[in-house]
Amino acid sequence: MTDRRQLLLDAAIRVLGTRGLRQLTHRAVDAEAGLPEGSASNQFRTRDALIAGVFARLVEVETQTWHQLAADLPPGDVAAFVTVLGRMIRQLTAEGRMLVLARHALFVEAAVQPGLQREIAAGRQRLAEWGVPVVAALGSADPPAHFRMLLALIDGLFSNQLACPEDGFDPEGAIAALLRGVLPG
């Protein structure tokens, strides 16, 4: 990805995550990126192309986040896995909240955009390529299904914490409870 393209997509994520989908325009992205008017439309001819680019960049950033947080994760260590996920959820609902808000805005848009639904399915598949083996190493009897459950729980935790932040937010408790329910032992 070119530096200019990445700059525009990161600016679009900031617009989307701070102002919402209705404010995501080529002009707003240009202004946020500090580039001349027309820069975003030169890279992304349509709004749909801009939205698809933003989603691809979000998947890239989130996948990097998962890899970084789990880089030193001992295989099969449930407690360490719970700790890593809890740390990731806290980070993404605090300083990384803009990314999650941008992703959630795109998920809502996907309800009426079949093309975006396909992009989301492909993004989930990329994430599953990393996450399913991790869940399998924890002892799961059905890693793909259990990974999907884990993603659903994480999305719910994100939504609740972003919409109504709680002091003493404890994502680890919910993750540990889910894993106790699906893992042997």
Backbone as ProteinMPNN parsed JSONL, in Angstrom:
{"seq_chain_A": "MTDRRQLLLDAAIRVLGTRGLRQLTHRAVDAEAGLPEGSASNQFRTRDALIAGVFARLVEVETQTWHQLAADLPPGDVAAFVTVLGRMIRQLTAEGRMLVLARHALFVEAAVQPGLQREIAAGRQRLAEWGVPVVAALGSADPPAHFRMLLALIDGLFSNQLACPEDGFDPEGAIAALLRGVLPG", "coords_chain_A": {"N_chain_A": [[0.855, -1.175, 0.0], [0.552, 2.211, -0.828], [2.129, 5.071, 0.693], [0.576, 7.414, 0.603], [-1.992, 6.435, 0.06], [-2.411, 4.874, 2.384], [-2.281, 6.938, 4.284], [-4.587, 8.373, 3.566], [-6.574, 6.409, 4.046], [-6.248, 5.961, 6.802], [-6.947, 8.483, 7.697], [-9.605, 8.474, 6.873], [-10.611, 6.481, 8.557], [-10.367, 7.82, 10.989], [-12.219, 9.908, 10.568], [-14.586, 8.425, 10.247], [-14.668, 7.032, 12.713], [-14.882, 9.087, 14.555], [-16.82, 10.862, 13.722], [-18.819, 9.51, 12.379], [-20.644, 7.524, 9.905], [-22.199, 9.058, 8.107], [-20.754, 11.376, 7.83], [-18.547, 10.646, 6.435], [-16.918, 11.565, 3.817], [-15.315, 12.226, 0.665], [-14.185, 14.77, 0.671], [-14.083, 15.36, 3.444], [-12.243, 13.443, 4.257], [-9.959, 14.245, 2.826], [-9.483, 16.722, 4.101], [-9.039, 15.858, 6.757], [-6.751, 14.344, 6.388], [-5.023, 16.308, 5.662], [-4.473, 16.888, 3.039], [-4.574, 18.027, -0.416], [-7.744, 19.012, -1.803], [-9.601, 16.566, -3.495], [-7.795, 14.544, -3.409], [-8.541, 12.135, -2.055], [-10.637, 11.277, -3.699], [-9.248, 10.761, -6.022], [-7.859, 8.455, -5.38], [-9.899, 6.753, -4.513], [-12.512, 6.282, -6.287], [-15.293, 6.21, -5.921], [-17.77, 6.494, -3.295], [-18.402, 4.02, -2.256], [-16.085, 2.608, -2.947], [-14.28, 3.921, -1.306], [-15.303, 3.213, 1.217], [-14.945, 0.413, 1.103], [-12.155, 0.35, 0.977], [-11.526, 1.48, 3.466], [-12.563, -0.495, 5.162], [-10.882, -2.675, 4.497], [-8.442, -1.659, 5.403], [-8.999, -1.435, 8.145], [-9.262, -4.153, 8.817], [-6.647, -4.96, 8.339], [-5.235, -3.437, 10.299], [-6.468, -4.363, 12.685], [-5.857, -7.099, 12.571], [-3.076, -6.987, 12.765], [-2.948, -5.994, 15.364], [-4.017, -8.152, 16.857], [-2.015, -10.081, 16.306], [0.273, -8.846, 17.423], [-0.408, -8.677, 20.144], [-0.62, -11.337, 20.816], [1.835, -12.423, 20.329], [3.748, -13.506, 22.108], [2.328, -15.454, 23.35], [1.915, -18.359, 25.179], [1.321, -21.527, 23.718], [-1.801, -23.099, 24.26], [-2.222, -22.108, 26.825], [-4.651, -21.174, 28.767], [-5.225, -19.213, 30.737], [-3.316, -17.226, 30.139], [-4.171, -16.564, 27.573], [-6.718, -15.498, 28.109], [-5.931, -13.245, 29.566], [-4.459, -11.819, 27.606], [-6.485, -11.302, 25.681], [-8.237, -9.773, 27.26], [-6.61, -7.538, 27.776], [-6.327, -6.581, 25.152], [-9.004, -5.897, 24.54], [-9.509, -3.905, 26.452], [-7.618, -1.991, 25.593], [-8.594, -1.415, 23.025], [-11.037, -0.301, 23.631], [-10.42, 1.975, 24.844], [-7.864, 3.885, 24.208], [-7.889, 2.947, 21.585], [-10.456, 3.201, 20.689], [-11.592, 4.587, 18.524], [-11.042, 3.041, 16.258], [-12.648, 0.767, 16.708], [-15.185, 1.925, 16.805], [-15.327, 2.877, 14.179], [-15.289, 0.443, 12.787], [-17.661, -0.714, 13.748], [-19.525, 1.09, 12.691], [-19.247, 0.484, 9.996], [-20.138, -2.149, 10.027], [-22.847, -1.804, 10.548], [-23.585, -0.478, 8.207], [-23.14, -2.548, 6.437], [-25.407, -4.079, 6.642], [-27.114, -3.218, 4.691], [-25.643, -3.295, 2.412], [-24.647, -5.545, 0.263], [-22.123, -6.017, -0.952], [-20.302, -5.067, 0.935], [-20.892, -6.82, 2.968], [-19.75, -9.163, 1.946], [-17.068, -8.396, 2.016], [-16.685, -8.173, 4.782], [-17.112, -10.839, 5.536], [-14.885, -12.008, 4.285], [-12.848, -10.705, 5.702], [-13.311, -11.695, 8.281], [-12.677, -14.339, 7.785], [-9.918, -14.164, 7.307], [-9.071, -13.392, 9.857], [-9.886, -15.641, 11.264], [-8.121, -17.532, 10.291], [-5.899, -17.058, 11.776], [-6.95, -17.145, 14.427], [-8.476, -19.555, 14.851], [-6.603, -21.763, 14.975], [-5.336, -21.0, 17.379], [-7.405, -21.214, 19.269], [-7.879, -23.934, 18.958], [-5.491, -24.936, 20.01], [-5.975, -24.425, 22.648], [-7.532, -26.5, 23.387], [-10.061, -26.851, 22.358], [-12.94, -28.589, 21.192], [-14.318, -27.943, 18.949], [-13.005, -25.848, 17.201], [-13.535, -23.823, 15.05], [-16.273, -23.065, 15.521], [-16.159, -22.299, 18.208], [-14.348, -20.207, 18.086], [-15.849, -18.371, 16.585], [-17.884, -17.875, 18.471], [-16.363, -16.643, 20.444], [-15.543, -14.327, 19.066], [-18.049, -13.107, 18.77], [-18.694, -12.617, 21.443], [-16.615, -10.831, 22.093], [-17.225, -8.684, 20.351], [-19.673, -7.935, 21.495], [-18.806, -7.14, 24.046], [-17.191, -4.966, 23.292], [-19.183, -3.266, 22.162], [-20.91, -2.75, 24.364], [-19.146, -1.553, 26.251], [-18.247, 0.688, 24.863], [-20.613, 2.075, 24.358], [-21.687, 2.514, 26.87], [-19.671, 3.164, 29.107], [-18.12, 1.337, 31.728], [-16.882, 1.634, 35.006], [-14.307, -0.346, 36.326], [-14.435, -2.275, 34.368], [-14.532, -5.565, 33.219], [-13.444, -7.538, 31.104], [-12.099, -9.951, 31.102], [-13.421, -11.671, 32.882], [-15.812, -12.362, 31.529], [-14.76, -13.568, 29.223], [-13.308, -15.717, 30.325], [-15.453, -17.149, 31.454], [-16.892, -17.91, 29.135], [-14.941, -19.544, 27.895], [-14.645, -21.534, 29.865], [-17.05, -22.785, 29.522], [-16.866, -23.959, 26.991], [-14.491, -25.328, 26.685], [-12.721, -28.373, 27.439], [-12.466, -29.789, 30.719]], "CA_chain_A": [[0.0, 0.0, 0.0], [1.354, 3.43, -0.888], [2.022, 5.923, 1.876], [-0.547, 8.347, 0.421], [-3.215, 5.649, 0.207], [-2.539, 4.559, 3.802], [-2.594, 8.2, 4.948], [-6.004, 8.66, 3.303], [-7.418, 5.429, 4.733], [-6.186, 6.242, 8.24], [-7.76, 9.692, 7.896], [-11.004, 8.053, 6.738], [-10.953, 5.78, 9.805], [-10.57, 8.851, 12.021], [-13.495, 10.567, 10.278], [-15.649, 7.464, 10.534], [-14.684, 6.706, 14.136], [-15.17, 10.249, 15.407], [-17.974, 11.629, 13.251], [-19.851, 8.618, 11.88], [-20.697, 7.182, 8.487], [-22.772, 10.137, 7.288], [-19.745, 12.415, 7.614], [-17.444, 10.099, 5.65], [-16.927, 12.053, 2.442], [-13.971, 12.428, 0.124], [-13.717, 16.087, 1.125], [-13.738, 15.262, 4.866], [-11.011, 12.65, 4.338], [-8.874, 15.13, 2.379], [-9.21, 17.695, 5.168], [-8.47, 15.138, 7.905], [-5.398, 13.912, 6.012], [-4.2, 17.473, 5.367], [-4.089, 16.815, 1.629], [-5.405, 18.864, -1.288], [-9.059, 18.513, -2.18], [-9.55, 15.677, -4.647], [-6.836, 13.453, -3.173], [-9.258, 10.892, -1.741], [-11.408, 10.814, -4.864], [-8.306, 10.213, -7.002], [-7.529, 7.093, -4.942], [-11.138, 5.994, -4.323], [-13.394, 7.017, -7.197], [-16.663, 6.275, -5.403], [-17.892, 6.36, -1.839], [-18.325, 2.588, -1.977], [-14.67, 2.232, -3.015], [-13.678, 4.457, -0.086], [-15.754, 2.369, 2.325], [-14.249, -0.874, 0.976], [-10.763, 0.59, 1.362], [-11.489, 1.671, 4.918], [-12.738, -1.786, 5.814], [-9.656, -3.456, 4.306], [-7.42, -1.101, 6.306], [-9.372, -1.829, 9.509], [-8.904, -5.569, 8.979], [-5.191, -4.997, 8.433], [-4.823, -2.9, 11.602], [-6.924, -5.252, 13.75], [-5.086, -8.338, 12.497], [-1.769, -6.658, 13.347], [-3.141, -5.883, 16.815], [-4.125, -9.523, 17.388], [-0.706, -10.728, 16.212], [1.183, -8.23, 18.383], [-0.782, -9.031, 21.509], [-0.476, -12.77, 21.045], [3.145, -12.858, 19.853], [4.444, -14.307, 23.117], [1.331, -16.274, 24.027], [2.263, -19.785, 25.195], [0.223, -22.339, 23.179], [-2.585, -23.886, 25.196], [-2.324, -21.481, 28.146], [-5.947, -20.494, 28.801], [-5.136, -18.005, 31.569], [-2.569, -16.206, 29.391], [-5.046, -16.164, 26.48], [-7.735, -14.61, 28.695], [-5.249, -11.994, 29.907], [-4.136, -11.116, 26.359], [-7.727, -10.771, 25.114], [-8.704, -8.692, 28.13], [-5.756, -6.368, 27.518], [-6.678, -6.064, 23.834], [-10.326, -5.273, 24.607], [-9.343, -2.639, 27.181], [-6.891, -1.051, 24.735], [-9.441, -1.0, 21.913], [-12.179, 0.492, 24.11], [-9.867, 3.201, 25.422], [-7.161, 4.658, 23.186], [-8.202, 2.454, 20.25], [-11.917, 3.195, 20.492], [-11.94, 5.108, 17.21], [-11.015, 1.908, 15.332], [-13.814, -0.079, 16.942], [-16.358, 2.69, 16.382], [-15.331, 2.871, 12.72], [-15.692, -0.902, 12.353], [-19.087, -0.893, 14.032], [-20.282, 1.877, 11.703], [-19.241, -0.277, 8.746], [-20.989, -3.331, 10.211], [-24.233, -1.347, 10.376], [-23.738, -0.22, 6.77], [-23.163, -3.841, 5.74], [-26.768, -4.616, 6.654], [-27.796, -2.812, 3.458], [-24.679, -3.334, 1.308], [-24.144, -6.912, 0.096], [-20.691, -6.008, -1.243], [-19.595, -4.909, 2.2], [-21.076, -8.094, 3.691], [-18.723, -10.083, 1.439], [-15.779, -7.932, 2.543], [-16.647, -8.538, 6.202], [-16.921, -12.295, 5.59], [-13.484, -12.277, 3.936], [-12.043, -10.241, 6.835], [-13.468, -12.681, 9.362], [-11.922, -15.533, 7.404], [-8.495, -13.873, 7.564], [-8.867, -13.429, 11.297], [-10.056, -17.036, 11.684], [-6.898, -18.258, 9.94], [-5.023, -16.9, 12.932], [-7.587, -17.45, 15.699], [-8.946, -20.939, 15.01], [-5.529, -22.596, 15.536], [-5.094, -20.626, 18.773], [-8.479, -21.827, 20.048], [-7.625, -25.376, 18.921], [-4.399, -25.213, 20.951], [-6.522, -24.358, 24.008], [-8.222, -27.759, 23.644], [-11.43, -26.809, 21.859], [-13.402, -29.709, 20.375], [-14.859, -27.357, 17.713], [-12.348, -24.54, 17.14], [-14.191, -22.773, 14.263], [-17.48, -22.592, 16.211], [-15.785, -21.623, 19.454], [-13.743, -18.927, 17.723], [-16.965, -17.467, 16.236], [-18.508, -17.467, 19.744], [-15.449, -15.705, 21.084], [-15.653, -13.05, 18.354], [-19.352, -12.509, 19.11], [-18.559, -12.086, 22.804], [-15.742, -9.652, 22.042], [-17.998, -7.587, 19.756], [-20.636, -7.486, 22.503], [-18.063, -6.392, 25.072], [-16.859, -3.68, 22.676], [-20.396, -2.442, 22.043], [-21.383, -2.31, 25.681], [-18.197, -0.653, 26.901], [-18.195, 1.947, 24.128], [-21.889, 2.778, 24.488], [-21.937, 2.875, 28.266], [-18.454, 2.727, 29.801], [-18.213, 0.932, 33.13], [-15.684, 1.577, 35.833], [-14.076, -1.73, 36.701], [-14.737, -3.131, 33.22], [-13.85, -6.846, 33.409], [-13.652, -8.439, 29.981], [-11.533, -11.262, 31.402], [-14.436, -12.509, 33.521], [-16.711, -12.882, 30.504], [-13.989, -14.46, 28.347], [-13.046, -16.941, 31.087], [-16.711, -17.893, 31.576], [-17.155, -18.545, 27.842], [-13.989, -20.616, 27.681], [-15.002, -22.632, 30.781], [-18.211, -23.466, 28.966], [-16.623, -24.663, 25.729], [-13.259, -26.122, 26.723], [-12.767, -29.503, 28.385], [-11.676, -29.689, 31.892]], "C_chain_A": [[0.9, 1.237, 0.0], [1.146, 4.25, 0.383], [0.814, 6.852, 1.789], [-1.878, 7.622, 0.617], [-3.462, 5.318, 1.685], [-2.896, 5.809, 4.607], [-4.077, 8.539, 4.78], [-6.917, 7.687, 4.046], [-7.399, 5.645, 6.247], [-6.987, 7.498, 8.581], [-9.245, 9.337, 7.806], [-11.474, 7.304, 7.984], [-11.203, 6.794, 10.917], [-11.899, 9.572, 11.812], [-14.647, 9.653, 10.685], [-15.789, 7.198, 12.027], [-15.004, 7.868, 15.05], [-16.435, 10.998, 15.003], [-19.092, 10.772, 12.679], [-19.878, 8.505, 10.371], [-21.225, 8.32, 7.61], [-21.754, 11.227, 6.974], [-18.549, 11.931, 6.798], [-17.615, 10.506, 4.188], [-15.48, 12.186, 1.975], [-13.375, 13.74, 0.647], [-13.294, 16.046, 2.603], [-12.437, 14.482, 5.058], [-9.813, 13.493, 3.909], [-8.484, 16.099, 3.496], [-8.54, 17.017, 6.357], [-7.025, 14.72, 7.633], [-4.457, 15.084, 5.774], [-3.689, 17.478, 3.935], [-5.008, 17.691, 0.792], [-6.736, 18.188, -1.615], [-8.939, 17.696, -3.466], [-8.607, 14.498, -4.446], [-7.544, 12.127, -2.918], [-10.01, 10.38, -2.96], [-10.501, 10.316, -5.982], [-7.945, 8.767, -6.672], [-8.758, 6.184, -4.903], [-12.236, 6.723, -5.093], [-14.81, 7.183, -6.663], [-16.647, 6.164, -3.888], [-17.813, 4.891, -1.446], [-16.88, 2.095, -2.014], [-13.932, 2.73, -1.775], [-14.043, 3.58, 1.11], [-15.056, 1.009, 2.285], [-12.779, -0.736, 1.379], [-10.6, 0.758, 2.854], [-11.626, 0.325, 5.619], [-11.485, -2.647, 5.685], [-8.55, -2.963, 5.237], [-7.727, -1.465, 7.76], [-8.992, -3.281, 9.772], [-7.392, -5.697, 9.141], [-4.713, -4.551, 9.819], [-5.234, -3.849, 12.733], [-6.162, -6.573, 13.747], [-3.689, -8.119, 13.069], [-1.866, -6.583, 14.866], [-3.221, -7.263, 17.444], [-2.756, -10.194, 17.391], [0.27, -10.16, 17.246], [0.867, -8.666, 19.807], [-0.53, -10.5, 21.818], [0.909, -13.308, 20.669], [3.85, -13.784, 20.842], [3.501, -15.218, 23.887], [1.753, -17.742, 24.002], [1.084, -20.622, 24.673], [-0.48, -23.135, 24.29], [-2.756, -23.286, 26.582], [-3.583, -20.615, 28.197], [-5.858, -19.183, 29.582], [-4.404, -16.885, 30.83], [-3.425, -15.683, 28.231], [-6.106, -15.186, 26.97], [-7.122, -13.252, 29.009], [-4.956, -11.166, 28.658], [-5.402, -10.518, 25.745], [-8.28, -9.626, 25.952], [-7.928, -7.409, 27.898], [-6.111, -5.733, 26.175], [-8.016, -5.32, 23.878], [-10.246, -3.944, 25.351], [-8.669, -1.588, 26.31], [-7.799, -0.522, 23.63], [-10.713, -0.273, 22.355], [-11.711, 1.764, 24.804], [-9.185, 3.971, 24.286], [-7.448, 4.181, 21.762], [-9.675, 2.492, 19.889], [-12.347, 3.675, 19.111], [-11.969, 3.981, 16.167], [-12.271, 1.054, 15.468], [-15.089, 0.648, 16.517], [-16.461, 2.73, 14.856], [-15.795, 1.51, 12.201], [-17.169, -1.133, 12.587], [-19.962, -0.097, 13.058], [-20.348, 1.128, 10.37], [-20.099, -1.533, 8.852], [-22.46, -2.953, 10.045], [-24.506, -1.106, 8.897], [-23.841, -1.527, 5.987], [-24.558, -4.458, 5.712], [-27.517, -4.284, 5.367], [-26.871, -2.818, 2.238], [-24.104, -4.74, 1.161], [-22.645, -6.98, -0.21], [-19.865, -5.896, 0.02], [-19.751, -6.165, 3.065], [-20.015, -9.098, 3.244], [-17.339, -9.695, 1.951], [-15.622, -8.325, 4.016], [-16.433, -10.04, 6.352], [-15.475, -12.663, 5.278], [-12.552, -11.838, 5.066], [-12.123, -11.197, 8.004], [-12.686, -13.95, 9.055], [-10.432, -15.336, 7.647], [-8.187, -13.938, 9.041], [-8.974, -14.861, 11.817], [-8.813, -17.865, 11.368], [-5.867, -18.149, 11.053], [-5.677, -17.477, 14.179], [-8.027, -18.88, 15.901], [-7.823, -21.846, 15.521], [-5.204, -22.264, 17.003], [-6.138, -21.277, 19.672], [-8.315, -23.347, 20.061], [-6.541, -25.753, 19.927], [-4.867, -25.137, 22.406], [-7.28, -25.632, 24.375], [-9.651, -27.801, 23.151], [-11.743, -28.033, 21.006], [-13.958, -29.22, 19.033], [-14.288, -25.944, 17.554], [-13.046, -23.497, 16.276], [-15.429, -22.203, 14.967], [-17.125, -21.82, 17.473], [-15.101, -20.285, 19.179], [-14.83, -17.92, 17.343], [-17.68, -16.978, 17.5], [-17.656, -16.418, 20.445], [-15.506, -14.337, 20.402], [-16.968, -12.344, 18.685], [-19.306, -11.913, 20.51], [-17.729, -10.805, 22.801], [-16.489, -8.461, 21.441], [-19.036, -7.051, 20.737], [-19.964, -6.681, 23.603], [-17.663, -5.015, 24.546], [-18.082, -2.76, 22.677], [-20.84, -1.89, 23.378], [-20.444, -1.303, 26.33], [-18.114, 0.689, 26.179], [-19.476, 2.755, 24.304], [-22.129, 3.284, 25.902], [-20.759, 2.404, 29.112], [-18.685, 2.438, 31.285], [-16.866, 1.109, 33.806], [-15.515, 0.115, 36.218], [-14.452, -2.715, 35.609], [-13.887, -4.391, 33.3], [-14.096, -7.776, 32.23], [-13.131, -9.844, 30.256], [-12.562, -12.198, 32.032], [-15.365, -13.146, 32.501], [-15.991, -13.872, 29.589], [-13.727, -15.786, 29.06], [-14.31, -17.783, 31.22], [-17.049, -18.605, 30.266], [-16.226, -19.737, 27.64], [-14.241, -21.799, 28.619], [-16.155, -23.453, 30.218], [-17.927, -24.29, 27.718], [-15.367, -25.539, 25.732], [-13.398, -27.279, 27.709], [-12.041, -29.154, 29.68], [-12.095, -29.013, 33.059]], "O_chain_A": [[1.884, 1.299, 0.736], [0.121, 4.134, 1.054], [0.11, 7.056, 2.778], [-2.783, 8.144, 1.268], [-4.58, 5.462, 2.18], [-3.725, 5.743, 5.515], [-4.741, 8.943, 5.736], [-7.927, 8.1, 4.614], [-8.436, 5.523, 6.9], [-7.628, 7.566, 9.63], [-10.053, 9.847, 8.583], [-12.613, 7.478, 8.418], [-12.143, 6.644, 11.698], [-12.627, 9.821, 12.773], [-15.568, 10.073, 11.386], [-16.903, 7.144, 12.549], [-15.363, 7.658, 16.209], [-17.05, 11.682, 15.822], [-20.21, 11.259, 12.509], [-19.234, 9.272, 9.655], [-20.746, 8.517, 6.493], [-21.878, 11.924, 5.967], [-17.641, 12.708, 6.502], [-18.354, 9.877, 3.43], [-14.551, 12.25, 2.78], [-12.203, 13.797, 1.017], [-12.273, 16.626, 2.972], [-11.625, 14.821, 5.92], [-8.767, 13.458, 4.556], [-7.302, 16.272, 3.796], [-7.575, 17.548, 6.907], [-6.184, 14.738, 8.531], [-3.243, 14.901, 5.691], [-2.613, 18.003, 3.649], [-6.096, 18.058, 1.236], [-6.833, 16.963, -1.692], [-8.254, 18.097, -4.406], [-8.622, 13.553, -5.234], [-7.181, 11.107, -3.504], [-10.019, 9.177, -3.224], [-10.94, 9.523, -6.815], [-7.749, 7.95, -7.571], [-8.673, 4.998, -5.22], [-12.819, 7.682, -4.587], [-15.457, 8.196, -6.93], [-15.642, 5.79, -3.283], [-17.223, 4.552, -0.42], [-16.491, 1.256, -1.201], [-13.057, 2.039, -1.253], [-13.181, 3.245, 1.923], [-14.622, 0.507, 3.322], [-12.23, -1.613, 2.046], [-9.652, 0.242, 3.445], [-10.891, 0.036, 6.563], [-11.067, -3.282, 6.654], [-7.804, -3.767, 5.796], [-6.813, -1.772, 8.526], [-8.458, -3.602, 10.834], [-6.916, -6.457, 9.984], [-3.882, -5.217, 10.436], [-4.442, -4.111, 13.638], [-5.853, -7.111, 14.811], [-3.173, -8.978, 13.784], [-0.974, -7.052, 15.573], [-2.568, -7.523, 18.454], [-2.379, -10.814, 18.384], [1.012, -10.914, 17.875], [1.769, -8.987, 20.581], [-0.257, -10.858, 22.964], [1.128, -14.519, 20.689], [4.487, -14.754, 20.43], [3.846, -15.7, 24.966], [1.932, -18.315, 22.927], [-0.041, -20.444, 25.14], [0.164, -23.754, 25.137], [-3.384, -23.907, 27.44], [-3.585, -19.474, 27.734], [-6.364, -18.156, 29.129], [-4.821, -15.728, 30.887], [-3.404, -14.487, 27.94], [-6.365, -14.168, 26.327], [-7.736, -12.218, 28.744], [-5.177, -9.955, 28.648], [-5.399, -9.358, 25.332], [-8.74, -8.621, 25.409], [-8.507, -6.325, 27.831], [-6.189, -4.51, 26.059], [-8.14, -4.234, 23.312], [-10.852, -2.96, 24.926], [-9.09, -0.431, 26.285], [-7.783, 0.671, 23.326], [-11.4, 0.315, 21.519], [-12.529, 2.542, 25.296], [-9.856, 4.633, 23.494], [-7.265, 4.948, 20.818], [-10.097, 1.888, 18.903], [-13.361, 3.217, 18.584], [-12.833, 3.974, 15.29], [-12.881, 0.665, 14.472], [-15.979, 0.036, 15.927], [-17.557, 2.629, 14.304], [-16.604, 1.44, 11.276], [-17.859, -1.685, 11.73], [-21.023, -0.569, 12.651], [-21.378, 1.137, 9.697], [-20.722, -1.939, 7.871], [-23.231, -3.713, 9.459], [-25.559, -1.496, 8.392], [-24.553, -1.598, 4.986], [-24.852, -5.278, 4.842], [-28.452, -4.992, 4.994], [-27.272, -2.395, 1.154], [-23.161, -5.091, 1.87], [-21.97, -7.909, 0.232], [-18.838, -6.561, 0.156], [-18.839, -6.525, 3.809], [-19.444, -9.806, 4.073], [-16.53, -10.563, 2.282], [-14.549, -8.757, 4.438], [-15.655, -10.47, 7.204], [-14.901, -13.533, 5.933], [-11.572, -12.522, 5.359], [-11.114, -11.481, 8.649], [-12.102, -14.562, 9.949], [-9.757, -16.24, 8.139], [-7.155, -14.477, 9.441], [-8.228, -15.249, 12.717], [-8.49, -18.8, 12.1], [-5.054, -19.054, 11.244], [-5.035, -18.222, 14.92], [-7.962, -19.384, 17.022], [-8.066, -22.64, 16.43], [-4.839, -23.151, 17.775], [-5.8, -21.829, 20.719], [-8.587, -23.983, 21.079], [-6.654, -26.767, 20.616], [-4.237, -25.711, 23.294], [-7.634, -25.83, 25.538], [-10.389, -28.72, 23.505], [-10.92, -28.465, 20.199], [-14.058, -29.999, 18.085], [-15.0, -24.959, 17.751], [-13.156, -22.353, 16.716], [-15.611, -20.986, 15.003], [-17.737, -20.792, 17.766], [-15.255, -19.338, 19.95], [-14.754, -16.752, 17.725], [-18.041, -15.805, 17.594], [-18.17, -15.432, 20.972], [-15.518, -13.306, 21.075], [-16.995, -11.126, 18.861], [-19.824, -10.819, 20.736], [-18.099, -9.816, 23.432], [-16.399, -7.349, 21.961], [-19.257, -5.842, 20.804], [-20.49, -5.658, 24.043], [-17.777, -4.016, 25.256], [-18.015, -1.62, 23.136], [-21.115, -0.697, 23.507], [-20.895, -0.307, 26.896], [-17.929, 1.723, 26.822], [-19.43, 3.982, 24.39], [-22.705, 4.354, 26.101], [-20.838, 1.362, 29.763], [-19.352, 3.195, 31.99], [-15.828, 0.77, 33.237], [-16.507, -0.586, 36.417], [-14.757, -3.872, 35.898], [-12.666, -4.311, 33.433], [-14.884, -8.715, 32.346], [-13.652, -10.819, 29.713], [-12.569, -13.393, 31.74], [-15.673, -14.334, 32.594], [-16.558, -14.901, 29.222], [-13.901, -16.853, 28.473], [-14.246, -19.007, 31.11], [-17.447, -19.77, 30.278], [-16.675, -20.817, 27.257], [-14.068, -22.949, 28.214], [-16.222, -24.667, 30.416], [-18.67, -25.224, 27.414], [-15.21, -26.399, 24.866], [-14.116, -27.169, 28.702], [-11.128, -28.329, 29.705], [-11.357, -28.965, 34.043]]}, "name": "protein", "num_of_chains": 1, "seq": "MTDRRQLLLDAAIRVLGTRGLRQLTHRAVDAEAGLPEGSASNQFRTRDALIAGVFARLVEVETQTWHQLAADLPPGDVAAFVTVLGRMIRQLTAEGRMLVLARHALFVEAAVQPGLQREIAAGRQRLAEWGVPVVAALGSADPPAHFRMLLALIDGLFSNQLACPEDGFDPEGAIAALLRGVLPG"}
